[in-house]
C-alpha cells in the first residue's frame, strides 16, 4: 500500500470516527504519484453548507505568483458520490482540488460539471480524467470551444505564462456528456440541477444548483468584488438575463459561489454588483454607438470611479468596455 493511499485511509478512518475534522486551508497534498508540477500556492477549503465545499482563487491575470489559481471551484458530497463544479486552471490545481476532496470523503467523484470552457476553469480536468472515473459534463456548445482553433491558441499562451504548471503534457479535456437547457442529477439524498444561461460571458455558461443545501455555483455569470472579464464573444444582453435568473431563484440561495471573487451569503449584493456593472457598460457604450461617438472619446468621458479601486480594473476594464462597444455596433448595425 502506497504512503498516499495509507494517508487517505487513516484520514477517512478518523473522520468516520469523529476524531478529526478537515481543517480549512490545511495543506496535505501528495505529489509523489503524479507528473504535474507541484503547486505550492495555498488553497483553503471553505464550507458553504453541510456537504458543500468550495475554494476561492486569487485576483489577477495568470502568472507565476498565482500559479493559475484565479478562479473558484467546489463540490458537493452526496449519497451516491461527489459532484464537482469546475476544475481550475492547471492540472496541478485540479490534482490539489482532488486531494482536498479526498481529505473530506472516501466517496468517488462521479461527475465534474464545467460551468463554461475557458482556460482558467478547465485545465484541471486532466487530473480528474487521469485519476478518477468521473463523467465530465458541460453544455453542448462547449464542444465548439474544444474543437475550435482558439482552444489550442490559448493553451499555447498558458504554456508560456504558467510554465511549469501548464506544459507540453497539458491537454484539453472535452466533456464526456453534454446537455441542452437543463439537466438534473439525482444523487440520492440530493438533487443537483444544471441550468444553461448562456450565451453570456461564454456560450456554455451553466449554473449548478444544489437543492437541499440550497447553494448555487454561478460560474462566471457572477463575479463578486472584482471587475469581470468581458470577452470578444460576449452577449451582454443575455448576460444580464442570466443575472436576473439568479436573482429570481426560489427559494433564495443560502450562498452563491461566483466564478471569481469571494462567496456571498448576500445573494442580492452579488447580483446587484453584476447587474450594475454590465448595465453601465451597455448604457454608455450603446449611447456612444447610437450617437456615432468614437470609443476613445466615449470611454474618456464616462465616470468609472465607482469601479477604479476594484481588483482587475486596470487589467480588464478598458477592454471590457471596448468589447461591449463592438457588440453594440454589431447589434445596431453601426461602425466607422
C-alpha positions as CSV (number, residue, x, y, z in Angstrom):
1,X,0.0,0.0,0.0
2,X,1.5,3.4,-1.0
3,X,2.1,6.1,1.5
4,X,-0.5,8.3,-0.2
5,X,-3.2,5.5,0.0
6,X,-2.3,4.8,3.6
7,X,-2.6,8.5,4.4
8,X,-6.1,8.7,2.8
9,X,-7.2,5.6,4.6
10,X,-6.2,6.9,8.0
11,X,-7.8,10.3,7.3
12,X,-11.0,8.6,6.3
13,X,-11.0,6.4,9.4
14,X,-10.5,9.3,11.8
15,X,-13.2,11.4,10.0
16,X,-15.6,8.5,10.2
17,X,-14.9,8.0,14.0
18,X,-15.3,11.8,14.6
19,X,-11.8,12.2,15.8
20,X,-10.6,14.5,13.1
21,X,-12.3,17.3,11.1
22,X,-10.9,18.6,7.8
23,X,-9.3,22.0,8.5
24,X,-10.0,24.8,6.1
25,X,-6.7,25.7,4.4
26,X,-4.9,22.6,5.7
27,X,-2.3,21.5,3.1
28,X,-1.8,17.8,2.8
29,X,-1.3,17.2,-0.9
30,X,0.9,14.4,-2.1
31,X,2.8,15.0,-5.4
32,X,4.7,11.7,-5.3
33,X,2.5,9.7,-7.7
34,X,1.7,12.4,-10.3
35,X,3.7,14.0,-13.1
36,X,2.2,17.5,-12.6
37,X,4.4,20.3,-11.3
38,X,3.9,20.9,-7.6
39,X,1.6,23.9,-6.9
40,X,2.6,25.3,-3.5
41,X,0.1,28.1,-3.6
42,X,-2.3,28.0,-0.6
43,X,-5.8,26.6,-1.4
44,X,-8.1,26.9,1.5
45,X,-11.2,24.7,1.6
46,X,-14.3,26.5,2.8
47,X,-17.7,25.1,3.7
48,X,-20.9,26.7,2.3
49,X,-23.3,24.3,3.9
50,X,-23.5,20.7,5.1
51,X,-21.7,18.6,2.5
52,X,-20.9,21.6,0.2
53,X,-17.4,23.0,-0.1
54,X,-15.5,25.5,-2.3
55,X,-12.2,27.1,-2.9
56,X,-11.6,30.7,-3.9
57,X,-8.9,31.7,-6.4
58,X,-6.7,34.8,-6.4
59,X,-7.5,38.0,-8.3
60,X,-5.4,38.9,-11.3
61,X,-4.1,37.5,-14.6
62,X,-2.4,34.2,-14.8
63,X,1.2,34.4,-13.7
64,X,3.9,32.7,-11.6
65,X,2.6,34.4,-8.4
66,X,-0.9,32.9,-8.6
67,X,0.2,29.7,-10.4
68,X,-3.0,29.9,-12.4
69,X,-5.2,29.8,-9.3
70,X,-7.5,32.7,-10.3
71,X,-11.0,31.0,-10.4
72,X,-13.3,29.3,-7.9
73,X,-14.4,25.7,-7.8
74,X,-16.3,23.5,-5.4
75,X,-18.0,20.2,-4.8
76,X,-21.0,18.6,-3.1
77,X,-20.8,15.2,-1.2
78,X,-23.9,13.1,-1.9
79,X,-25.2,9.7,-1.1
80,X,-24.0,8.4,-4.5
81,X,-20.7,10.2,-4.7
82,X,-19.1,13.6,-5.2
83,X,-20.2,16.2,-7.8
84,X,-17.5,18.8,-8.6
85,X,-18.1,22.2,-10.2
86,X,-15.2,23.4,-12.3
87,X,-11.7,22.0,-12.3
88,X,-9.4,25.1,-12.0
89,X,-6.7,26.4,-14.4
90,X,-3.9,23.8,-14.3
91,X,-3.6,20.0,-13.9
92,X,-1.6,20.7,-10.7
93,X,-4.5,22.7,-9.3
94,X,-7.0,20.1,-10.4
95,X,-4.9,17.5,-8.5
96,X,-4.8,19.7,-5.5
97,X,-8.6,20.1,-5.5
98,X,-9.0,16.3,-5.9
99,X,-6.7,15.8,-2.9
100,X,-8.9,18.3,-0.9
101,X,-12.0,16.2,-1.8
102,X,-10.2,13.0,-0.7
103,X,-9.5,14.7,2.6
104,X,-13.2,15.1,3.2
105,X,-14.7,11.9,1.9
106,X,-13.7,8.5,0.6
107,X,-16.7,8.6,-1.8
108,X,-15.8,8.6,-5.5
109,X,-16.0,11.6,-7.7
110,X,-18.9,10.7,-10.1
111,X,-19.3,13.9,-12.0
112,X,-17.3,17.0,-12.9
113,X,-19.5,19.9,-14.2
114,X,-17.8,22.6,-16.2
115,X,-19.5,26.0,-15.8
116,X,-18.0,27.1,-19.1
117,X,-15.0,26.2,-21.2
118,X,-12.4,28.9,-20.5
119,X,-8.8,28.1,-19.7
120,X,-8.9,29.2,-16.1
121,X,-11.6,26.6,-15.3
122,X,-10.7,23.6,-17.4
123,X,-7.1,22.5,-17.5
124,X,-7.6,20.9,-14.1
125,X,-9.9,18.4,-15.8
126,X,-6.7,16.5,-16.8
127,X,-6.2,15.4,-13.2
128,X,-9.8,14.2,-12.8
129,X,-9.6,12.3,-16.1
130,X,-6.3,10.7,-15.1
131,X,-7.2,9.8,-11.5
132,X,-11.0,9.3,-11.3
133,X,-13.8,7.7,-13.3
134,X,-15.9,10.8,-13.2
135,X,-18.1,11.8,-16.1
136,X,-17.3,15.3,-17.3
137,X,-20.5,17.3,-18.0
138,X,-20.9,20.5,-20.0
139,X,-23.4,22.3,-22.1
140,X,-23.5,21.1,-25.7
141,X,-21.9,24.4,-27.0
142,X,-18.7,23.6,-25.1
143,X,-17.8,21.3,-28.0
144,X,-17.3,24.4,-30.2
145,X,-14.5,25.5,-27.9
146,X,-12.8,22.2,-27.7
147,X,-12.8,21.7,-31.5
148,X,-12.0,25.3,-32.3
149,X,-8.7,27.0,-33.0
150,X,-9.0,29.3,-30.0
151,X,-8.5,26.4,-27.6
152,X,-5.1,25.5,-28.9
153,X,-4.0,29.1,-29.2
154,X,-5.0,29.7,-25.5
155,X,-3.2,26.6,-24.4
156,X,0.0,27.7,-26.2
157,X,-0.3,31.1,-24.4
158,X,-0.8,29.4,-21.0
159,X,2.2,27.1,-21.5
160,X,4.3,30.3,-21.7
161,X,2.5,32.2,-18.9
162,X,2.1,29.3,-16.5
163,X,5.1,27.0,-17.0
164,X,5.8,24.6,-15.4
165,X,2.2,24.1,-14.2
166,X,0.9,24.2,-17.8
167,X,3.5,22.5,-20.0
168,X,3.8,20.3,-23.2
169,X,2.0,17.5,-21.5
170,X,-1.1,19.6,-20.6
171,X,-4.0,18.7,-22.8
172,X,-7.6,20.0,-23.4
173,X,-10.1,17.5,-22.0
174,X,-13.5,17.7,-23.6
175,X,-16.9,16.7,-22.0
176,X,-17.9,13.1,-21.8
177,X,-21.6,14.1,-21.9
178,X,-23.3,17.2,-22.9
179,X,-26.8,18.6,-22.2
180,X,-29.2,21.2,-23.5
181,X,-31.1,23.7,-21.5
182,X,-31.2,21.7,-18.3
183,X,-30.0,18.5,-16.7
184,X,-30.8,17.1,-13.2
185,X,-28.6,14.7,-11.4
186,X,-30.5,12.6,-8.8
187,X,-27.8,11.8,-6.3
188,X,-29.9,10.0,-3.8
189,X,-30.1,12.4,-0.8
190,X,-29.5,15.5,-3.0
191,X,-30.7,16.8,-6.3
192,X,-28.2,18.7,-8.4
193,X,-29.6,20.9,-11.2
194,X,-27.6,22.2,-14.1
195,X,-29.2,25.2,-15.9
196,X,-27.8,26.7,-19.1
197,X,-27.9,30.5,-19.0
198,X,-25.6,31.3,-22.0
199,X,-24.6,32.6,-24.3
200,X,-23.4,35.4,-21.9
201,X,-19.9,35.5,-20.6
202,X,-19.4,32.4,-22.7
203,X,-21.7,30.4,-25.0
204,X,-21.9,27.5,-22.5
205,X,-22.5,29.3,-19.2
206,X,-24.1,26.9,-16.7
207,X,-25.4,27.3,-13.2
208,X,-25.2,24.4,-10.7
209,X,-28.0,24.5,-8.1
210,X,-27.6,22.1,-5.2
211,X,-31.1,21.6,-3.9
212,X,-31.4,20.8,-0.2
213,X,-28.4,22.8,1.0
214,X,-29.7,25.5,-1.4
215,X,-26.3,26.5,-2.7
216,X,-25.6,27.9,-6.2
217,X,-22.4,27.7,-8.1
218,X,-22.9,30.5,-10.7
219,X,-19.7,30.2,-12.7
220,X,-18.8,33.4,-14.5
221,X,-22.4,34.7,-14.7
222,X,-21.4,36.3,-11.4
223,X,-18.1,37.9,-10.4
224,X,-18.0,39.4,-6.9
225,X,-15.7,42.1,-5.6
226,X,-13.7,42.4,-8.7
227,X,-14.1,43.5,-12.3
228,X,-15.3,40.7,-14.6
229,X,-13.7,39.6,-17.8
230,X,-15.9,40.5,-20.8
231,X,-14.6,38.7,-23.9
232,X,-14.9,39.4,-27.6
233,X,-17.8,36.8,-27.9
234,X,-19.9,38.4,-25.2
235,X,-23.6,38.5,-25.2
236,X,-24.1,41.2,-22.6
237,X,-27.9,41.4,-23.0
238,X,-28.2,37.7,-22.3
239,X,-25.7,38.0,-19.5
240,X,-28.0,40.5,-17.8
241,X,-30.8,38.0,-18.3
242,X,-28.7,35.3,-16.7
243,X,-28.0,37.6,-13.7
244,X,-31.8,38.1,-13.4
245,X,-32.4,34.3,-13.4
246,X,-30.1,34.0,-10.4
247,X,-31.9,36.9,-8.7
248,X,-35.3,35.2,-9.3
249,X,-34.3,31.8,-7.9
250,X,-36.7,30.5,-5.3
251,X,-36.0,29.9,-2.6
252,X,-33.3,32.5,-2.3
253,X,-29.9,30.7,-2.3
254,X,-28.3,30.2,1.1
255,X,-25.0,31.0,-0.6
256,X,-23.7,31.8,-4.1
257,X,-20.2,30.8,-5.1
258,X,-19.3,33.0,-8.1
259,X,-16.8,32.1,-10.8
260,X,-14.4,34.7,-9.4
261,X,-14.3,36.6,-6.1
262,X,-15.5,35.7,-2.6
263,X,-18.5,33.6,-1.9
264,X,-21.5,35.6,-0.7
265,X,-24.3,34.8,1.7
266,X,-26.0,38.0,0.5
267,X,-27.2,36.9,-2.9
268,X,-28.8,40.2,-3.6
269,X,-25.5,42.1,-3.2
270,X,-23.6,39.8,-5.6
271,X,-26.4,40.1,-8.2
272,X,-26.6,43.9,-7.8
273,X,-22.9,44.3,-8.5
274,X,-23.0,42.4,-11.8
275,X,-26.3,44.0,-12.8
276,X,-24.9,47.4,-12.2
277,X,-21.6,46.8,-14.0
278,X,-22.9,45.2,-17.1
279,X,-25.8,47.7,-17.3
280,X,-23.5,50.6,-17.2
281,X,-21.2,49.2,-19.9
282,X,-24.3,48.6,-22.2
283,X,-25.8,52.0,-21.5
284,X,-22.7,54.1,-22.0
285,X,-21.3,52.2,-25.0
286,X,-24.8,51.9,-26.5
287,X,-25.3,55.7,-26.3
288,X,-21.9,56.2,-27.9
289,X,-22.6,53.9,-30.8
290,X,-26.1,55.4,-31.3
291,X,-24.6,58.9,-31.4
292,X,-21.6,57.9,-33.6
293,X,-19.2,58.8,-30.8
294,X,-15.8,57.0,-31.2
295,X,-14.9,54.6,-28.5
296,X,-11.9,56.5,-27.1
297,X,-14.0,59.6,-26.6
298,X,-16.9,57.8,-25.1
299,X,-14.6,55.9,-22.7
300,X,-12.7,59.1,-21.6
301,X,-16.0,60.9,-21.0
302,X,-17.5,58.2,-18.7
303,X,-17.1,58.4,-15.0
304,X,-15.8,54.9,-14.0
305,X,-14.7,56.0,-10.5
306,X,-17.0,53.6,-8.7
307,X,-15.1,50.7,-10.1
308,X,-11.5,52.0,-10.3
309,X,-10.4,50.6,-6.9
310,X,-11.6,47.1,-7.6
311,X,-9.2,44.2,-8.4
312,X,-8.6,43.6,-12.2
313,X,-9.8,47.1,-13.1
314,X,-6.5,48.1,-14.8
315,X,-6.1,44.7,-16.5
316,X,-9.6,44.2,-17.9
317,X,-12.0,47.2,-17.7
318,X,-11.0,49.2,-20.7
319,X,-11.0,46.0,-22.9
320,X,-14.4,45.1,-21.4
321,X,-15.8,48.5,-22.5
322,X,-14.4,48.1,-25.9
323,X,-15.8,44.6,-26.4
324,X,-19.3,45.8,-25.4
325,X,-18.8,48.8,-27.8
326,X,-18.2,46.4,-30.6
327,X,-21.1,44.3,-29.6
328,X,-23.4,47.3,-29.6
329,X,-22.1,48.3,-33.0
330,X,-23.0,44.8,-34.4
331,X,-26.5,45.0,-32.8
332,X,-27.2,48.5,-34.1
333,X,-25.5,47.9,-37.5
334,X,-23.2,50.8,-36.8
335,X,-19.5,51.4,-37.4
336,X,-17.0,53.9,-38.6
